[in-house]
Amino acid sequence: MYEYEFAKNRSADLIRQADDERRAREAVRLARAARREAEARGAEHESHSRRPHRHRFARAV
């Protein structure tokens, strides 16, 4: 009987650990998505600025 209870407890612990790891991965994925979205909004805003992206004249060698 002791082994059965031990196995049940171990199984419950492993399930809890897997759930915690799954939630941590989901949090990381959501944080990355939020960063990408914020970055895209920032790039979109800067894309309409008057600052040229390239130099106007070629560099003298």
CHARMM-style PDB file with segment names, atoms N, HN, CA, C and O in Angstrom:
ATOM      1  N   MET     1       0.825  -1.197   0.000  1.00  0.00      PROA
ATOM      2  CA  MET     1       0.000   0.000   0.000  1.00  0.00      PROA
ATOM      3  C   MET     1       0.870   1.262   0.000  1.00  0.00      PROA
ATOM      4  O   MET     1       0.523   2.273  -0.612  1.00  0.00      PROA
ATOM      5  N   TYR     2       1.991   1.180   0.691  1.00  0.00      PROA
ATOM      6  HN  TYR     2       2.272   0.360   1.188  1.00  0.00      PROA
ATOM      7  CA  TYR     2       2.890   2.325   0.769  1.00  0.00      PROA
ATOM      8  C   TYR     2       3.404   2.713  -0.618  1.00  0.00      PROA
ATOM      9  O   TYR     2       3.487   3.896  -0.947  1.00  0.00      PROA
ATOM     10  N   GLU     3       3.749   1.708  -1.429  1.00  0.00      PROA
ATOM     11  HN  GLU     3       3.681   0.746  -1.161  1.00  0.00      PROA
ATOM     12  CA  GLU     3       4.254   1.975  -2.767  1.00  0.00      PROA
ATOM     13  C   GLU     3       3.199   2.648  -3.637  1.00  0.00      PROA
ATOM     14  O   GLU     3       3.509   3.528  -4.441  1.00  0.00      PROA
ATOM     15  N   TYR     4       1.951   2.222  -3.467  1.00  0.00      PROA
ATOM     16  HN  TYR     4       1.699   1.507  -2.814  1.00  0.00      PROA
ATOM     17  CA  TYR     4       0.858   2.804  -4.260  1.00  0.00      PROA
ATOM     18  C   TYR     4       0.692   4.291  -3.932  1.00  0.00      PROA
ATOM     19  O   TYR     4       0.570   5.113  -4.839  1.00  0.00      PROA
ATOM     20  N   GLU     5       0.688   4.635  -2.653  1.00  0.00      PROA
ATOM     21  HN  GLU     5       0.788   3.967  -1.916  1.00  0.00      PROA
ATOM     22  CA  GLU     5       0.562   6.035  -2.234  1.00  0.00      PROA
ATOM     23  C   GLU     5       1.762   6.851  -2.720  1.00  0.00      PROA
ATOM     24  O   GLU     5       1.611   7.988  -3.166  1.00  0.00      PROA
ATOM     25  N   PHE     6       2.948   6.260  -2.627  1.00  0.00      PROA
ATOM     26  HN  PHE     6       3.071   5.336  -2.264  1.00  0.00      PROA
ATOM     27  CA  PHE     6       4.147   6.938  -3.103  1.00  0.00      PROA
ATOM     28  C   PHE     6       4.045   7.216  -4.602  1.00  0.00      PROA
ATOM     29  O   PHE     6       4.376   8.311  -5.058  1.00  0.00      PROA
ATOM     30  N   ALA     7       3.592   6.238  -5.358  1.00  0.00      PROA
ATOM     31  HN  ALA     7       3.323   5.349  -4.988  1.00  0.00      PROA
ATOM     32  CA  ALA     7       3.448   6.401  -6.811  1.00  0.00      PROA
ATOM     33  C   ALA     7       2.398   7.460  -7.139  1.00  0.00      PROA
ATOM     34  O   ALA     7       2.594   8.255  -8.058  1.00  0.00      PROA
ATOM     35  N   LYS     8       1.302   7.481  -6.411  1.00  0.00      PROA
ATOM     36  HN  LYS     8       1.143   6.834  -5.664  1.00  0.00      PROA
ATOM     37  CA  LYS     8       0.261   8.508  -6.629  1.00  0.00      PROA
ATOM     38  C   LYS     8       0.800   9.903  -6.353  1.00  0.00      PROA
ATOM     39  O   LYS     8       0.556  10.834  -7.119  1.00  0.00      PROA
ATOM     40  N   ASN     9       1.532  10.040  -5.256  1.00  0.00      PROA
ATOM     41  HN  ASN     9       1.730   9.283  -4.633  1.00  0.00      PROA
ATOM     42  CA  ASN     9       2.098  11.347  -4.907  1.00  0.00      PROA
ATOM     43  C   ASN     9       3.123  11.785  -5.946  1.00  0.00      PROA
ATOM     44  O   ASN     9       3.156  12.949  -6.345  1.00  0.00      PROA
ATOM     45  N   ARG    10       3.957  10.849  -6.379  1.00  0.00      PROA
ATOM     46  HN  ARG    10       3.930   9.903  -6.055  1.00  0.00      PROA
ATOM     47  CA  ARG    10       4.975  11.166  -7.387  1.00  0.00      PROA
ATOM     48  C   ARG    10       4.313  11.587  -8.696  1.00  0.00      PROA
ATOM     49  O   ARG    10       4.753  12.538  -9.342  1.00  0.00      PROA
ATOM     50  N   SER    11       3.268  10.887  -9.077  1.00  0.00      PROA
ATOM     51  HN  SER    11       2.911  10.115  -8.552  1.00  0.00      PROA
ATOM     52  CA  SER    11       2.539  11.220 -10.302  1.00  0.00      PROA
ATOM     53  C   SER    11       1.928  12.621 -10.204  1.00  0.00      PROA
ATOM     54  O   SER    11       2.000  13.408 -11.148  1.00  0.00      PROA
ATOM     55  N   ALA    12       1.331  12.916  -9.060  1.00  0.00      PROA
ATOM     56  HN  ALA    12       1.272  12.277  -8.293  1.00  0.00      PROA
ATOM     57  CA  ALA    12       0.731  14.238  -8.859  1.00  0.00      PROA
ATOM     58  C   ALA    12       1.802  15.326  -8.906  1.00  0.00      PROA
ATOM     59  O   ALA    12       1.575  16.398  -9.466  1.00  0.00      PROA
ATOM     60  N   ASP    13       2.968  15.052  -8.320  1.00  0.00      PROA
ATOM     61  HN  ASP    13       3.152  14.180  -7.865  1.00  0.00      PROA
ATOM     62  CA  ASP    13       4.073  16.020  -8.356  1.00  0.00      PROA
ATOM     63  C   ASP    13       4.544  16.261  -9.786  1.00  0.00      PROA
ATOM     64  O   ASP    13       4.775  17.403 -10.184  1.00  0.00      PROA
ATOM     65  N   LEU    14       4.685  15.188 -10.554  1.00  0.00      PROA
ATOM     66  HN  LEU    14       4.498  14.261 -10.231  1.00  0.00      PROA
ATOM     67  CA  LEU    14       5.127  15.335 -11.943  1.00  0.00      PROA
ATOM     68  C   LEU    14       4.113  16.111 -12.773  1.00  0.00      PROA
ATOM     69  O   LEU    14       4.493  16.921 -13.618  1.00  0.00      PROA
ATOM     70  N   ILE    15       2.842  15.873 -12.541  1.00  0.00      PROA
ATOM     71  HN  ILE    15       2.533  15.215 -11.854  1.00  0.00      PROA
ATOM     72  CA  ILE    15       1.793  16.606 -13.269  1.00  0.00      PROA
ATOM     73  C   ILE    15       1.850  18.086 -12.911  1.00  0.00      PROA
ATOM     74  O   ILE    15       1.740  18.943 -13.788  1.00  0.00      PROA
ATOM     75  N   ARG    16       2.022  18.392 -11.614  1.00  0.00      PROA
ATOM     76  HN  ARG    16       2.111  17.696 -10.901  1.00  0.00      PROA
ATOM     77  CA  ARG    16       2.132  19.798 -11.188  1.00  0.00      PROA
ATOM     78  C   ARG    16       3.362  20.455 -11.802  1.00  0.00      PROA
ATOM     79  O   ARG    16       3.300  21.598 -12.254  1.00  0.00      PROA
ATOM     80  N   GLN    17       4.474  19.734 -11.819  1.00  0.00      PROA
ATOM     81  HN  GLN    17       4.525  18.806 -11.452  1.00  0.00      PROA
ATOM     82  CA  GLN    17       5.703  20.277 -12.390  1.00  0.00      PROA
ATOM     83  C   GLN    17       5.533  20.557 -13.887  1.00  0.00      PROA
ATOM     84  O   GLN    17       5.980  21.589 -14.387  1.00  0.00      PROA
ATOM     85  N   ALA    18       4.889  19.638 -14.589  1.00  0.00      PROA
ATOM     86  HN  ALA    18       4.526  18.799 -14.183  1.00  0.00      PROA
ATOM     87  CA  ALA    18       4.649  19.836 -16.022  1.00  0.00      PROA
ATOM     88  C   ALA    18       3.739  21.035 -16.257  1.00  0.00      PROA
ATOM     89  O   ALA    18       3.958  21.803 -17.194  1.00  0.00      PROA
ATOM     90  N   ASP    19       2.723  21.204 -15.418  1.00  0.00      PROA
ATOM     91  HN  ASP    19       2.545  20.581 -14.657  1.00  0.00      PROA
ATOM     92  CA  ASP    19       1.831  22.364 -15.559  1.00  0.00      PROA
ATOM     93  C   ASP    19       2.580  23.668 -15.314  1.00  0.00      PROA
ATOM     94  O   ASP    19       2.384  24.647 -16.033  1.00  0.00      PROA
ATOM     95  N   ASP    20       3.441  23.679 -14.296  1.00  0.00      PROA
ATOM     96  HN  ASP    20       3.600  22.883 -13.711  1.00  0.00      PROA
ATOM     97  CA  ASP    20       4.230  24.879 -14.009  1.00  0.00      PROA
ATOM     98  C   ASP    20       5.144  25.223 -15.182  1.00  0.00      PROA
ATOM     99  O   ASP    20       5.250  26.387 -15.569  1.00  0.00      PROA
ATOM    100  N   GLU    21       5.798  24.220 -15.742  1.00  0.00      PROA
ATOM    101  HN  GLU    21       5.712  23.275 -15.427  1.00  0.00      PROA
ATOM    102  CA  GLU    21       6.689  24.463 -16.876  1.00  0.00      PROA
ATOM    103  C   GLU    21       5.909  24.935 -18.098  1.00  0.00      PROA
ATOM    104  O   GLU    21       6.374  25.804 -18.836  1.00  0.00      PROA
ATOM    105  N   ARG    22       4.745  24.375 -18.309  1.00  0.00      PROA
ATOM    106  HN  ARG    22       4.367  23.670 -17.710  1.00  0.00      PROA
ATOM    107  CA  ARG    22       3.901  24.798 -19.434  1.00  0.00      PROA
ATOM    108  C   ARG    22       3.485  26.252 -19.274  1.00  0.00      PROA
ATOM    109  O   ARG    22       3.505  27.019 -20.236  1.00  0.00      PROA
ATOM    110  N   ARG    23       3.106  26.633 -18.048  1.00  0.00      PROA
ATOM    111  HN  ARG    23       3.090  26.011 -17.266  1.00  0.00      PROA
ATOM    112  CA  ARG    23       2.719  28.027 -17.796  1.00  0.00      PROA
ATOM    113  C   ARG    23       3.893  28.974 -17.976  1.00  0.00      PROA
ATOM    114  O   ARG    23       3.724  30.086 -18.477  1.00  0.00      PROA
ATOM    115  N   ALA    24       5.086  28.540 -17.570  1.00  0.00      PROA
ATOM    116  HN  ALA    24       5.223  27.637 -17.163  1.00  0.00      PROA
ATOM    117  CA  ALA    24       6.276  29.380 -17.737  1.00  0.00      PROA
ATOM    118  C   ALA    24       6.575  29.584 -19.224  1.00  0.00      PROA
ATOM    119  O   ALA    24       6.890  30.698 -19.643  1.00  0.00      PROA
ATOM    120  N   ARG    25       6.478  28.522 -20.022  1.00  0.00      PROA
ATOM    121  HN  ARG    25       6.222  27.617 -19.682  1.00  0.00      PROA
ATOM    122  CA  ARG    25       6.709  28.663 -21.468  1.00  0.00      PROA
ATOM    123  C   ARG    25       5.668  29.578 -22.101  1.00  0.00      PROA
ATOM    124  O   ARG    25       5.987  30.371 -22.987  1.00  0.00      PROA
ATOM    125  N   GLU    26       4.429  29.465 -21.647  1.00  0.00      PROA
ATOM    126  HN  GLU    26       4.170  28.821 -20.928  1.00  0.00      PROA
ATOM    127  CA  GLU    26       3.368  30.322 -22.178  1.00  0.00      PROA
ATOM    128  C   GLU    26       3.640  31.787 -21.835  1.00  0.00      PROA
ATOM    129  O   GLU    26       3.425  32.668 -22.669  1.00  0.00      PROA
ATOM    130  N   ALA    27       4.109  32.052 -20.616  1.00  0.00      PROA
ATOM    131  HN  ALA    27       4.283  31.337 -19.939  1.00  0.00      PROA
ATOM    132  CA  ALA    27       4.422  33.422 -20.205  1.00  0.00      PROA
ATOM    133  C   ALA    27       5.553  33.988 -21.058  1.00  0.00      PROA
ATOM    134  O   ALA    27       5.501  35.149 -21.465  1.00  0.00      PROA
ATOM    135  N   VAL    28       6.572  33.176 -21.330  1.00  0.00      PROA
ATOM    136  HN  VAL    28       6.613  32.233 -20.999  1.00  0.00      PROA
ATOM    137  CA  VAL    28       7.688  33.629 -22.164  1.00  0.00      PROA
ATOM    138  C   VAL    28       7.191  33.920 -23.575  1.00  0.00      PROA
ATOM    139  O   VAL    28       7.568  34.926 -24.175  1.00  0.00      PROA
ATOM    140  N   ARG    29       6.341  33.033 -24.105  1.00  0.00      PROA
ATOM    141  HN  ARG    29       6.034  32.216 -23.617  1.00  0.00      PROA
ATOM    142  CA  ARG    29       5.804  33.225 -25.455  1.00  0.00      PROA
ATOM    143  C   ARG    29       4.971  34.508 -25.540  1.00  0.00      PROA
ATOM    144  O   ARG    29       5.076  35.256 -26.512  1.00  0.00      PROA
ATOM    145  N   LEU    30       4.152  34.755 -24.530  1.00  0.00      PROA
ATOM    146  HN  LEU    30       4.066  34.148 -23.741  1.00  0.00      PROA
ATOM    147  CA  LEU    30       3.333  35.975 -24.528  1.00  0.00      PROA
ATOM    148  C   LEU    30       4.200  37.227 -24.398  1.00  0.00      PROA
ATOM    149  O   LEU    30       3.914  38.246 -25.027  1.00  0.00      PROA
ATOM    150  N   ALA    31       5.257  37.158 -23.586  1.00  0.00      PROA
ATOM    151  HN  ALA    31       5.489  36.331 -23.074  1.00  0.00      PROA
ATOM    152  CA  ALA    31       6.149  38.303 -23.435  1.00  0.00      PROA
ATOM    153  C   ALA    31       6.859  38.598 -24.748  1.00  0.00      PROA
ATOM    154  O   ALA    31       7.003  39.760 -25.129  1.00  0.00      PROA
ATOM    155  N   ARG    32       7.307  37.545 -25.449  1.00  0.00      PROA
ATOM    156  HN  ARG    32       7.190  36.602 -25.140  1.00  0.00      PROA
ATOM    157  CA  ARG    32       7.951  37.744 -26.749  1.00  0.00      PROA
ATOM    158  C   ARG    32       6.987  38.371 -27.740  1.00  0.00      PROA
ATOM    159  O   ARG    32       7.352  39.285 -28.479  1.00  0.00      PROA
ATOM    160  N   ALA    33       5.753  37.878 -27.753  1.00  0.00      PROA
ATOM    161  HN  ALA    33       5.457  37.135 -27.152  1.00  0.00      PROA
ATOM    162  CA  ALA    33       4.763  38.417 -28.683  1.00  0.00      PROA
ATOM    163  C   ALA    33       4.483  39.885 -28.379  1.00  0.00      PROA
ATOM    164  O   ALA    33       4.339  40.694 -29.296  1.00  0.00      PROA
ATOM    165  N   ALA    34       4.408  40.227 -27.107  1.00  0.00      PROA
ATOM    166  HN  ALA    34       4.525  39.570 -26.362  1.00  0.00      PROA
ATOM    167  CA  ALA    34       4.161  41.620 -26.729  1.00  0.00      PROA
ATOM    168  C   ALA    34       5.338  42.504 -27.136  1.00  0.00      PROA
ATOM    169  O   ALA    34       5.143  43.623 -27.611  1.00  0.00      PROA
ATOM    170  N   ARG    35       6.574  41.994 -26.949  1.00  0.00      PROA
ATOM    171  HN  ARG    35       6.733  41.085 -26.563  1.00  0.00      PROA
ATOM    172  CA  ARG    35       7.761  42.753 -27.359  1.00  0.00      PROA
ATOM    173  C   ARG    35       7.768  42.969 -28.862  1.00  0.00      PROA
ATOM    174  O   ARG    35       8.052  44.068 -29.338  1.00  0.00      PROA
ATOM    175  N   ARG    36       7.453  41.915 -29.608  1.00  0.00      PROA
ATOM    176  HN  ARG    36       7.222  41.022 -29.221  1.00  0.00      PROA
ATOM    177  CA  ARG    36       7.434  42.048 -31.073  1.00  0.00      PROA
ATOM    178  C   ARG    36       6.384  43.056 -31.521  1.00  0.00      PROA
ATOM    179  O   ARG    36       6.619  43.857 -32.426  1.00  0.00      PROA
ATOM    180  N   GLU    37       5.225  43.006 -30.878  1.00  0.00      PROA
ATOM    181  HN  GLU    37       5.034  42.356 -30.143  1.00  0.00      PROA
ATOM    182  CA  GLU    37       4.155  43.934 -31.229  1.00  0.00      PROA
ATOM    183  C   GLU    37       4.563  45.372 -30.923  1.00  0.00      PROA
ATOM    184  O   GLU    37       4.327  46.271 -31.730  1.00  0.00      PROA
ATOM    185  N   ALA    38       5.170  45.588 -29.767  1.00  0.00      PROA
ATOM    186  HN  ALA    38       5.362  44.857 -29.111  1.00  0.00      PROA
ATOM    187  CA  ALA    38       5.617  46.935 -29.399  1.00  0.00      PROA
ATOM    188  C   ALA    38       6.715  47.398 -30.349  1.00  0.00      PROA
ATOM    189  O   ALA    38       6.750  48.563 -30.744  1.00  0.00      PROA
ATOM    190  N   GLU    39       7.605  46.487 -30.713  1.00  0.00      PROA
ATOM    191  HN  GLU    39       7.576  45.540 -30.392  1.00  0.00      PROA
ATOM    192  CA  GLU    39       8.675  46.820 -31.640  1.00  0.00      PROA
ATOM    193  C   GLU    39       8.109  47.189 -33.011  1.00  0.00      PROA
ATOM    194  O   GLU    39       8.582  48.127 -33.651  1.00  0.00      PROA
ATOM    195  N   ALA    40       7.112  46.460 -33.451  1.00  0.00      PROA
ATOM    196  HN  ALA    40       6.727  45.697 -32.931  1.00  0.00      PROA
ATOM    197  CA  ALA    40       6.493  46.735 -34.752  1.00  0.00      PROA
ATOM    198  C   ALA    40       5.801  48.101 -34.734  1.00  0.00      PROA
ATOM    199  O   ALA    40       5.857  48.850 -35.709  1.00  0.00      PROA
ATOM    200  N   ARG    41       5.155  48.409 -33.619  1.00  0.00      PROA
ATOM    201  HN  ARG    41       5.109  47.801 -32.827  1.00  0.00      PROA
ATOM    202  CA  ARG    41       4.498  49.714 -33.520  1.00  0.00      PROA
ATOM    203  C   ARG    41       5.524  50.833 -33.525  1.00  0.00      PROA
ATOM    204  O   ARG    41       5.300  51.882 -34.128  1.00  0.00      PROA
ATOM    205  N   GLY    42       6.649  50.614 -32.856  1.00  0.00      PROA
ATOM    206  HN  GLY    42       6.832  49.762 -32.367  1.00  0.00      PROA
ATOM    207  CA  GLY    42       7.711  51.617 -32.824  1.00  0.00      PROA
ATOM    208  C   GLY    42       8.339  51.797 -34.187  1.00  0.00      PROA
ATOM    209  O   GLY    42       8.610  52.925 -34.598  1.00  0.00      PROA
ATOM    210  N   ALA    43       8.577  50.706 -34.897  1.00  0.00      PROA
ATOM    211  HN  ALA    43       8.357  49.790 -34.563  1.00  0.00      PROA
ATOM    212  CA  ALA    43       9.177  50.778 -36.229  1.00  0.00      PROA
ATOM    213  C   ALA    43       8.216  51.445 -37.196  1.00  0.00      PROA
ATOM    214  O   ALA    43       8.632  52.197 -38.077  1.00  0.00      PROA
ATOM    215  N   GLU    44       6.950  51.172 -37.033  1.00  0.00      PROA
ATOM    216  HN  GLU    44       6.612  50.561 -36.317  1.00  0.00      PROA
ATOM    217  CA  GLU    44       5.946  51.785 -37.898  1.00  0.00      PROA
ATOM    218  C   GLU    44       5.948  53.293 -37.702  1.00  0.00      PROA
ATOM    219  O   GLU    44       5.835  54.048 -38.668  1.00  0.00      PROA
ATOM    220  N   HSD    45       6.074  53.727 -36.470  1.00  0.00      PROA
ATOM    221  HN  HSD    45       6.166  53.114 -35.686  1.00  0.00      PROA
ATOM    222  CA  HSD    45       6.080  55.157 -36.168  1.00  0.00      PROA
ATOM    223  C   HSD    45       7.328  55.816 -36.748  1.00  0.00      PROA
ATOM    224  O   HSD    45       7.245  56.908 -37.310  1.00  0.00      PROA
ATOM    225  N   GLU    46       8.467  55.173 -36.619  1.00  0.00      PROA
ATOM    226  HN  GLU    46       8.534  54.286 -36.162  1.00  0.00      PROA
ATOM    227  CA  GLU    46       9.708  55.753 -37.113  1.00  0.00      PROA
ATOM    228  C   GLU    46       9.813  55.724 -38.627  1.00  0.00      PROA
ATOM    229  O   GLU    46      10.562  56.510 -39.207  1.00  0.00      PROA
ATOM    230  N   SER    47       9.086  54.842 -39.271  1.00  0.00      PROA
ATOM    231  HN  SER    47       8.478  54.204 -38.799  1.00  0.00      PROA
ATOM    232  CA  SER    47       9.220  54.710 -40.713  1.00  0.00      PROA
ATOM    233  C   SER    47       8.723  55.955 -41.450  1.00  0.00      PROA
ATOM    234  O   SER    47       9.049  56.151 -42.620  1.00  0.00      PROA
ATOM    235  N   HSD    48       7.953  56.777 -40.787  1.00  0.00      PROA
ATOM    236  HN  HSD    48       7.688  56.617 -39.836  1.00  0.00      PROA
ATOM    237  CA  HSD    48       7.424  57.972 -41.423  1.00  0.00      PROA
ATOM    238  C   HSD    48       8.152  59.240 -40.979  1.00  0.00      PROA
ATOM    239  O   HSD    48       7.664  60.354 -41.172  1.00  0.00      PROA
ATOM    240  N   SER    49       9.311  59.052 -40.391  1.00  0.00      PROA
ATOM    241  HN  SER    49       9.708  58.147 -40.234  1.00  0.00      PROA
ATOM    242  CA  SER    49      10.065  60.227 -39.955  1.00  0.00      PROA
ATOM    243  C   SER    49      10.775  60.856 -41.154  1.00  0.00      PROA
ATOM    244  O   SER    49      10.898  60.236 -42.211  1.00  0.00      PROA
ATOM    245  N   ARG    50      11.230  62.073 -40.979  1.00  0.00      PROA
ATOM    246  HN  ARG    50      11.130  62.577 -40.121  1.00  0.00      PROA
ATOM    247  CA  ARG    50      11.894  62.788 -42.072  1.00  0.00      PROA
ATOM    248  C   ARG    50      13.382  62.450 -42.149  1.00  0.00      PROA
ATOM    249  O   ARG    50      14.060  62.862 -43.091  1.00  0.00      PROA
ATOM    250  N   ARG    51      13.887  61.721 -41.190  1.00  0.00      PROA
ATOM    251  HN  ARG    51      13.337  61.386 -40.425  1.00  0.00      PROA
ATOM    252  CA  ARG    51      15.302  61.373 -41.156  1.00  0.00      PROA
ATOM    253  C   ARG    51      15.609  60.390 -42.283  1.00  0.00      PROA
ATOM    254  O   ARG    51      14.954  59.352 -42.385  1.00  0.00      PROA
ATOM    255  N   PRO    52      16.597  60.699 -43.136  1.00  0.00      PROA
ATOM    256  CA  PRO    52      16.916  59.766 -44.227  1.00  0.00      PROA
ATOM    257  C   PRO    52      17.560  58.500 -43.678  1.00  0.00      PROA
ATOM    258  O   PRO    52      18.289  58.545 -42.687  1.00  0.00      PROA
ATOM    259  N   HSD    53      17.292  57.392 -44.313  1.00  0.00      PROA
ATOM    260  HN  HSD    53      16.700  57.355 -45.118  1.00  0.00      PROA
ATOM    261  CA  HSD    53      17.852  56.123 -43.870  1.00  0.00      PROA
ATOM    262  C   HSD    53      19.255  55.912 -44.429  1.00  0.00      PROA
ATOM    263  O   HSD    53      20.060  55.204 -43.824  1.00  0.00      PROA
ATOM    264  N   ARG    54      19.554  56.515 -45.570  1.00  0.00      PROA
ATOM    265  HN  ARG    54      18.900  57.090 -46.061  1.00  0.00      PROA
ATOM    266  CA  ARG    54      20.897  56.393 -46.159  1.00  0.00      PROA
ATOM    267  C   ARG    54      21.486  57.785 -46.303  1.00  0.00      PROA
ATOM    268  O   ARG    54      20.771  58.788 -46.322  1.00  0.00      PROA
ATOM    269  N   HSD    55      22.803  57.820 -46.404  1.00  0.00      PROA
ATOM    270  HN  HSD    55      23.384  57.006 -46.389  1.00  0.00      PROA
ATOM    271  CA  HSD    55      23.455  59.102 -46.624  1.00  0.00      PROA
ATOM    272  C   HSD    55      23.100  59.609 -48.023  1.00  0.00      PROA
ATOM    273  O   HSD    55      22.885  58.835 -48.956  1.00  0.00      PROA
ATOM    274  N   ARG    56      23.049  60.896 -48.126  1.00  0.00      PROA
ATOM    275  HN  ARG    56      23.224  61.524 -47.368  1.00  0.00      PROA
ATOM    276  CA  ARG    56      22.631  61.496 -49.402  1.00  0.00      PROA
ATOM    277  C   ARG    56      23.690  61.349 -50.494  1.00  0.00      PROA
ATOM    278  O   ARG    56      23.365  61.160 -51.666  1.00  0.00      PROA
ATOM    279  N   PHE    57      24.961  61.437 -50.094  1.00  0.00      PROA
ATOM    280  HN  PHE    57      25.226  61.590 -49.142  1.00  0.00      PROA
ATOM    281  CA  PHE    57      26.063  61.349 -51.060  1.00  0.00      PROA
ATOM    282  C   PHE    57      26.939  60.147 -50.739  1.00  0.00      PROA
ATOM    283  O   PHE    57      27.036  59.705 -49.594  1.00  0.00      PROA
ATOM    284  N   ALA    58      27.575  59.632 -51.791  1.00  0.00      PROA
ATOM    285  HN  ALA    58      27.497  59.990 -52.721  1.00  0.00      PROA
ATOM    286  CA  ALA    58      28.475  58.507 -51.591  1.00  0.00      PROA
ATOM    287  C   ALA    58      29.705  58.955 -50.827  1.00  0.00      PROA
ATOM    288  O   ALA    58      30.100  60.118 -50.913  1.00  0.00      PROA
ATOM    289  N   ARG    59      30.303  58.060 -50.093  1.00  0.00      PROA
ATOM    290  HN  ARG    59      29.982  57.116 -50.024  1.00  0.00      PROA
ATOM    291  CA  ARG    59      31.470  58.360 -49.301  1.00  0.00      PROA
ATOM    292  C   ARG    59      32.700  58.517 -50.189  1.00  0.00      PROA
ATOM    293  O   ARG    59      32.898  57.735 -51.119  1.00  0.00      PROA
ATOM    294  N   ALA    60      33.516  59.510 -49.909  1.00  0.00      PROA
ATOM    295  HN  ALA    60      33.355  60.145 -49.153  1.00  0.00      PROA
ATOM    296  CA  ALA    60      34.761  59.719 -50.667  1.00  0.00      PROA
ATOM    297  C   ALA    60      35.793  58.721 -50.196  1.00  0.00      PROA
ATOM    298  O   ALA    60      35.943  58.483 -48.997  1.00  0.00      PROA
ATOM    299  N   VAL    61      36.495  58.145 -51.133  1.00  0.00      PROA
ATOM    300  HN  VAL    61      36.373  58.338 -52.107  1.00  0.00      PROA
ATOM    301  CA  VAL    61      37.475  57.106 -50.773  1.00  0.00      PROA
ATOM    302  C   VAL    61      38.840  57.677 -50.599  1.00  0.00      PROA
ATOM    303  OT1 VAL    61      39.781  56.943 -50.296  1.00  0.00      PROA
TER     304      VAL     61
END
